[in-house]
Amino acid sequence: MSGQMNDHSRAPSSNAWLKSYYYLRFAVSAAWVLATFTVAGTVPTLAAVMLVAYPAWDALANYVDAKRSGGLGRNRSQLLNFVVSILTAIAVAIALGHSMNAVLAVYGVWAAISGAFQLLTALRRWKTNGAQWAMILSGAQSALAGLFFVRMAGGTEAIGIANVAPYAAFGAFYFLVSAVWLSVSDILAKSPQAAR
């Protein structure tokens, strides 16, 4: 009986953190996209800072989530995502001194690798938290977007921060879907208990 109570109390707590985490990830990504289309396009220094900040924020978010979800040792995919995102932020800062094509190539490699790690994280969480299908789709789409970025970076088209914005926008969308899905799932799970 006590074992069952512990299991039930652990899942809502875990979902409560994930909901907050997903809503926060949505808000930051949405704000980044909004800034891209309102001010960053005309302020190159701001655009450069935002391009470095995006993977840096992803690194911080993965680190905090892993720590809150059992520790870095139990969340290897997020630990690796943290490391890759830190390296990406550094690589973007260096690539900015060369060209936006180089920046987009770095973003492409990062999107492909981090997308794979996000997919692994979602698959691991499927059994304990549910509602991970959007994160699985997001990880798969991120990996595909990465390949597209690398290909685009090798072309002759003019590249700017606006080329990265759709990637961030889709990420924001998937985080919002996951947060809402978890919220609805928790409400539905509590409703039979409330009726008793």
N, C-alpha and C positions, 0 to 999 in steps of 0.2 A: 504493500500500500504506500509506504513512504517513498519507495523507489519510483512509483508511478507519479507521485506528487512532484518529486524532483525533476523528472523528465518533462512534466507539463510546465513547471515554472521556468525551466531553462529555455524552452523553445520561444515563449512569448518575449522573454528578455532579449534573446538573440535577435528576434524579429524586430523588436523595438529599436535596437541599435542599427540594424540594417536599413530600416525605414528612414531613420534620421540621416544615415550615411548617404543613402540614395537620393533623398531630397536635397541634401547639401551638394552632392556631386552635380545634380541637375541645375541647381541655382548658380553655381560657379561657372559651369559650362555655358549656360544660357547668358550669363552676364558677359562672359568672354566673347561670345558670338555677337551680342548686341554692341559691345565696344568696338569690335572689328568693323562693323558696318556703319558706325556712327562717327567715330573719331580716329581710330587707328589707321585707316586708309589714307588719311591726310597728315598724320603725324608719324613720320618714320621712326623716331626714337621710341615712341610708345609702342608701335608695332613690333619693334625689336625686343623690347622688354616683355611684351605679351607672348611672343614666340618662345622665349626662354622660360617664362613663368608657367606656361601650360604643362610641359612635361615635369617641371619641378613640383607643381601642384599635384600632379598625378602620383608622383613619388611619395609626397607627404601623405596623401589620402590613402594610398596602399599601405604605407607603414602604420598609420594610425588604425586602420581597419584590421590589419593583421594582429596588431597588439591587443585590440579589443575583442578579437575573435579567437582567442586561445594561444596567442603568442606567435612570434615569427617562425619558431621551429615547427609548429603544426600547420603553417600556412606558407609552404615553400614557394608556391606559384606567386604569391603576393610579395614575398621577400625578393624573388628574382625580378618581379615587375618593378619593385622599388629601386633596385640596383640599376636596371636598364633605363628607367626614367631619369635617374640622376645623371647617368652617363649621357643620355640624350640631351638634357638641358645644357650640359657642358659642350657637347658636340654642336648644338644649335648656336651657342654663343660664338664658337669658333667659325662655323659655317657662315654666319652673318658677315664676317670679314671678307668672304669670297663672293658669294652671290645668293640670290633667293632660290636659284635652282639647287644649289648645294643644301640650303636649308630644307627645301621640300624633299630632297633625297634622304636626308637624315630623318625627317618626319615619317617618310615612307617606311624606312627600316624599323623605326620605333613602333609605328602603328601595326606592322605585321607581327613583331615579336610580342608587344604588350597585348595585342588582341588574342594571341595564342595563350598567354598566361591568364588573361581575363576569362577565357573560355574554360581553362582548367579549373580556375577558382569557382566558377559557376557550377561546373559539373560536380565538384567536391561538395558544394553547399546544397545541391539538389535534395539530398536525403534529409538534411537537418533543417532546412529553412523553406524549401519549396519555392515556387514563383521565380525560378531562375532562368526560364526559357528566354526572357528578353535579354538577360546578360549573356546567354549563350549565343543568341543572334548577334548581339553587339560585338562580342569577341570575334566571331567569324567575319562579320562585316568589316571590322577594324583591320583584320589581316588582309582582306581583299583590297580595302582602300589603300593599305600600305603599298601593295604591289602597283596599284594605279598611280600613286604618288611618285614612286621610283621611275616608272615609265614616263610620266609627265615631266619630271625633272630633267630627263635627257632630251627633251624636245626644244623647240625654239619659241614656244609660247611665253609671253611675259608672265612672270610669276609674282604673286603678292600674298599678303596675309589672308586675303579673301579666298584664296585657293584652299586654305586649311579650314576655313569657317564651316563648310558643310560637314566635314568630318566631326568637328566639335558639336555641331548642331544635332547630328544623329546620335552622338554619345549622350547629349543632354536628354534627347527624346527617350532613349532606352532606359536611362536612370529614372526618369519620371514614370515610365510605364512600370518598372519594377517596384518603385516605391508605392504607387497607387495599387498595384496588384497585391502587394503584401498587406497594405492597409485594409483592402476589401476582404482579403482572406482572413485576417485577424477578426474583423467584424463578424464575418459569417461563422467563424469558429466559436465566437463568444455568444452568438445569439441563441443557440440551443441551451447553453448553460444558463443564460438569463431567463429563459422560459420555464426552467425547472423550479 
